[in-house]
Amino acid sequence: MLLHIALVSLTGEVSLAQLAPVSAAIQKQISRDFGPTWNVAATVDAFGTLEDVPVGYWHVLLQDELPNGAAGLHKRDDNKQPFALVALTNNWPVFMSHEVLEMIIDPQGTLTRPGDSLKSDQGRVEYLIEVCDPCQASQFAYSVNSTLVSDFYTPQYFDPVKSAAVRYSFSGEIRGPREVLDGGYLSWFDQQTRHLFQLQVDGTKAVIVDKGRNPIRGGKSTSVFRQSLGRSARFSNQRRLTLRIDVECRN
């Protein structure tokens, strides 16, 4: 199914002329990189106003800021139509790419993948399918038409066993299943406690955080905030860190 996505700037800081090259870069990323990897297809177009957007397009809106300092979020409206919001930061094209890719893969916000938990006292859990979160920091982005776009993991990211012949993210920065890069995170739902957990990596620190009770089943009713740990957008010019979180992959 061919999806149609509309990018609209609601901030006076970014004009349609500035938005159009970003739209073209994300379109090329999907057609050349993301689509063949995930077997999906979508068109991406920039529009001057919401009124200009044809019926049936999913909206991705750029605005001055988002709640809680989030860089982006994607959710559904009252009609269950997917949409995304992106905050105006120095790296907004990366986060716009991030939201577009994740919305394409999981428009209803319900996809999970079962696997052994990264938390030693848990058993089988359900990992949220958020294809850009583990490699979301701008330092791992790559250039398309001179515009930075988000890296993303491949369908092999949740493989139970690591293989040297497998690409786990498009850029190759992720080197194994369920690996999380600096500035990224990986979320999962524990059926026993009905809590959402995250492995968060910030610099040389990696922690597992209990995010509390979250009704994943029946749809991820909470907005899936691109938290960026409050720092990914600000750290885009830092050097690449070689930190890796090597996770034991169990059958």
Secondary structure, DSSP 8 states (H G I E B T S, - for coil): -EEEEEEEE-STTS-HHHHHHHHHHHHHHIIIIIHHHHT-EEEEEEESSGGGS-TT-EEEEEES--GGG-SEEEEE-TT--EEEEEE--TTHHHHHHHHHHHHHH-TTS--EEEEE-SSTT--EEEEE--TTGGG-SGGG-EEETTEEE---B-GGGG-SS--TT--SBTTS---STT---TT-EEEEEETTTTEEEEEEEETTEEEEEEEEE---TTS--S-EEE-GGGTGGG-TTS-------------
